[in-house]
Amino acid sequence: MWTYQKAHYAGQKAHYAGLLLILTLTLTALTMPAQADGAGAIAYRKAVMSSVGGHLKAIVGILKGQGGDKVHLLAHAESLAALAVITQDAFPLGSDAAAGKTDAAARIWEKPQDFKRATDAFISETAALAAAAKTGDLRAFGKQLGVVGKVGCKGCHSAFRSK
Amino acid sequence: MAVAALRWLVVILIFPTAALADAVNRGQYLFTIAGCTNCHTSAKDAAATVAGGDALKTPFGTFYGPNITPDPATGIGTWSLADFKRAMRRGQRPDGSLYFPVFPYTSYSAMSDQDLDHLWRYLQTLPAVNKPSTAHQIRWPFGWRGSMRFWNWLYLPAAVEHPGADMTATAVERGQYIADHLAHCGECHTPRTILGGRDLDRYWAGGVVEGDDVPNITADNEHGIGEWSTDDLTMLLSIGMLPDGDFVGGSMGHVIHGTSALTAADQAALISYIRTVPAKRHDIAKRK
């Protein structure tokens, strides 16, 4: 009887301990990400930006005749246009320099409307680039690429990136 | 006779205006390439052109580009052309007191008379803005302007016009004039000595500005831009794109605003000059 009760209580204790452990883990899981999210958002943003850079580099290489085929300009331009839309969601609150190593300037979050205007320009100019790619007019495409670079990329980096 | 007189009238009326318009356009070109707005215009919303800039932090203190609009009270409205030339080449105010070299007069000292004329005429066309300049916050003991006399003796070259001011100069000469005396690349890309002068033994080997690394842009393969092609330089100077597809930002983004306005001939000249700068091993900054 006594041994049974002891064993019974021990089982209950183990049961509570298990519940407590799950509760602790859940709480940890709920509270920890606040920090981890910022770093994760920065890493995601860098991956998106690298993709943007990759497509631009590919386009320039094709235009210069260094490699690649002109038929793929459209795919690259459309990818850029799609990525441009993503950039608007790649700067969540809490993904600034306090959360990890990033050149993103505090101005992004201080002047959200200005930043929105800059990313809107990136979206519309890359959409125009994709449209130019569809027409097959290489001169118009090259010209628009310059606009994307100056307005979309450099314009935003000058105002909203520290270097 | 009447026809001849009319012709003269037309010549007198039209040609001076045409020449002036040309000088002003030319001045605007110089103004853009030299990036005057980068220090003299605030990045704040709707800030007036060259009515005073934002803080520039240096080891010697925090400086603010002053109001250089033609406003008589707070700008340079009472200046003469001679005053302007003395400021640009000798770092001197009209009253004879000295500027701090955060204003790159050491770079502008070799600008030609004609270019300074044109730049001056363009500045006259800008709207006058009544806005007092922000006072510098200079760390002791650097605030004494008299000490600049010694500094200038050390670092200010004689005001000799550079041959590249002439559009018919060789490409390398023209490019050097643009790089050294208009766009003043070396003000950030050349490291500084302990006294704040440019360390010319390490010309363009990279520096530090406001705590940020400024890249080595000599021909060094490892630390500099030795592996860049001419196309890479063209892409950078015209739209700000780096060889890896990334785009420069921050202050270099503003510099590109200037270089992207270069005429094709001047851009080619600048690149041909950049190509002549010897490699210096100085691991100041590997971007990323």
Interface residues (C-beta under 8 A of the other chain):
Chain A: M49 V52 G53 G54 H55 L56 K57 A58 V60 K64 D103 A105 D114 G146 G149 K150 C153 K154 G155 C156 H157 S158 A159 F160 R161 S162 K163
Chain B: A43 D45 D212 D231 M235 S238 I239 G240 M241 P243 D244 G245 D246 F247 V248 G249 G250 S251 M252 G253 H254 I256 H257 S260
